[in-house]
Amino acid sequence: MRRLGKLLFRIARIKAMGTFVGFVFAYCPFLIPIKKIRKNRYAVSMRHPVAAYPNHVLIIPRKIARNIFRLSASDFVEIIRMAEEIRNGDNRDFVLFINGGNRQDVMQAHFHLFTGNIAVEKGLTRDTGKTFNPQDISFWEYTLSNLRGLLEENAVPEQSFSILIQFEKGINPVVYFI
């Protein structure tokens, strides 16, 4: 089963497969032979078939969206809600990580969830990010409608970027554009 998951991951990385991959996640997630952690009408989550981090989970929107520019504010709120549900009861810091442009391997919007404090590891300070309430849809409406400008404001090229959302115990999370 593990080999099949890795093979399907390699196939999913073929750029031309983006719409097909999105279709499968949107309408047929039962076809993916990897055990699901959580699934609802907005997203599906599973262990990453080729994990790069401790407790590495993928959260994939259940809609055809080649990149995050195609997601809505409510999509982000629901994905963050799922990430918090997965980490519920785990007192460790965790990260929700999104790649875009050349950093995005699979042409279906997806989020990487894993334990750790990448912001500290990368030397990012809270004042260089944007603090938010995880369920504040207006924050995501603003962020998504101004995403290109926010990338530019942070000197991050749209052709190759990541969005890091750092969750730390007891304080509101912070979004960094790197």
JOVENNOR-V842425 format. One line per field, one symbol per residue. phi: phi as a letter, one per 20 degrees, with the letter a starting at -180 (. if undefined). psi: psi as a letter, one per 40 degrees, with the letter a starting at -180 (. if undefined). burial: + if it has 9 or more other ideal C-beta (glycine too) atoms within 8 Angstrom, else -. Layout:
phi->???
psi->???
burial->???
This chain:
phi->.fffffffffffffgfegffffffffdcfffeecfeebbbfdbccbfffcfdcflfcdccfebfbfbffeeeffgfffffffgfffegneeffbcdccdbmfeefdecgbcdcbepcfgfgemedgfedcfbegdefffffffffdgfffffgeldfffabcdddedcgncffcdcdc
psi->ddddddddddddehdeedddddddddefeeehfhhidihaediiiiihdgheihfhihhhifihhdieeeiiddddddddddddddeheheiiiihhhiibeehdhfhhihhhiiigddddefhideeahiihdegddddddddeedddddddefhhdegiihhhhhiheiiihhih.
burial->----++-++--++---+++-++++++--+--+-+-+-+-+-++++++++---+--+++++++--++++--+-++++++++++++-++-----+++++++++-++-++++++++++++++----+----+--+-+-++-+++-++--+--+++---+-+--+++++++-----++++++
